[in-house]
């Protein structure tokens, strides 16, 4: 027996689906891959053995599951072999197209995952440094450093693109 009914899962996904998708999209830089991660998180939620009582813990669990699925994707043989070979064959054409649109999300995608994840959780999901540290199982000082370095890297990217956003 699963902890949530299908109707409850639909309600959860209606409320937090965009959050899951955005977190995956920021990390993976691809709508198709974000869709795959979204489905994986849904399956994990479906197979969860116990209920999560509070909404805050449920949201944190969903975000942690999303980040973990993204990390698993980066470690996968598929990513290491096929994705890297495809990028080399394509000549990085996609990257140039993304830089011209000017969307902040696309600029954040140019950051390494450890910075974009922290920036996303801090600014979009409004988690504190302490909460992010707990969520990612890292020290608060590490999260604060990643947040500062991520801001600096993003600022440089934005200045290159002609746009500037102050945090």
C-alpha positions, 0 to 999 in steps of 0.5 A: 500500500502506498502512502498517497492515493492517486488523487492526493498525488495529483493535488500535490503535483498541481501545487508543486509541479512547477517547482519540481520542473523549474528546479530540474530545468535549471539544473539540466538546461533542457526541457526534455530532460526536465520532463524526465526528471519530473516523471522520476520524482512523480514515481518516487512520490508514488512509491513513498512508503510513509506520508510527509505531514507538513507542506514545508517538509513535502516541498523540501522532499520534492526539491531534494528528490529532484536535485538527487535525480539530476545528480543521478543523471549527471553520473549516468553512463548515458550522460557521460557518453551520449550527451557529451558526444552529441554536444561535440558533434553539434558544435555547441550551436544550442549554447549560442542560441540560448545566450541571445534570449536574455532570460535570467533562467537561461543565464543561470543555466550557464552556471555549474549545478552547485551554484545554480541549485543554491541560487534557485533554492534561495531566490525562487523557492525562498529557502534560507541558507540554513534550510538549504544546508539541511536540504543539501546535507552541506554546511551553512558556510559552504552554502553561503560561499556557493551563494556568493560565488554563484551571484558573482558568476551570474553577475559576470554572465549578465554583464557580458550579455548586456543585462544587469540584475542586482541581488 
